[in-house]
Amino acid sequence: MTRHLKAIYEGGVFRPLEPVEIAEHQEVSLLLETPDEQQPDTEPDMPLNMHRPSCCVHR
């Protein structure tokens, strides 16, 4: 599963800004993109797989 979501890094931990339905202690891969690196989308309703993710969750 791949999912685009935003998170806050605090206290050495990434805290998702929305609910994430994965098992406790599930290992994930993160692709980090800080706000200064983000490029605005050219079209607001682009399909999910077309967005540049700030981090991705993989199962």
N, C-alpha and C positions, 0 to 999 in steps of 0.2 A: 504494500500500500504506500502511496506517496501522497502527501498532503501539505499544502502551503499554510503556514500559520505564523503569527507573530509571537514573540516571547520577550521577556525582560530578563536580563542577567543580573542577579543580585545575590550576594552572599556565596558566590562560587557556584550557583545553580541557575539553570535556565528555567524560568517560570512561564508556561504558556499563558497567553492572554484570553484563551477560550478553552472550553472543555476538550480533552483529548482522551479518546476511548482506546487505551492500550493497557496491557496487563502491567501490574506493579513490577518493577525491576526489569521491564522489557528494554533490551538494548536497541538504540536507534542511531541513525547516522544524521548528522546535522551539517547543513551547508549554511554558513553564516554570511549575512550581507548587512552591513551597518547602514544607517540612513544616508550617510554621505556618499555611499556607493550606489544607492538605488536610483534607477532611471524610471521616470513616469511612464505608465502604460499609454500607448497611443489610442487605445480603445478601452473604455471602462468595463465593458462586458465581454472581455476576452475569455476563452475557455481556461479552466484552471491550469491545464498543462502548458499554457502559453505565458503565464506569469513568471517573472524572475523571482524565485522563492527567497525569502529571508532565512528560512530554514526548512528542511524537509524531514518528514518522519517516514521511516521505512520499516516494514515488518519483515 
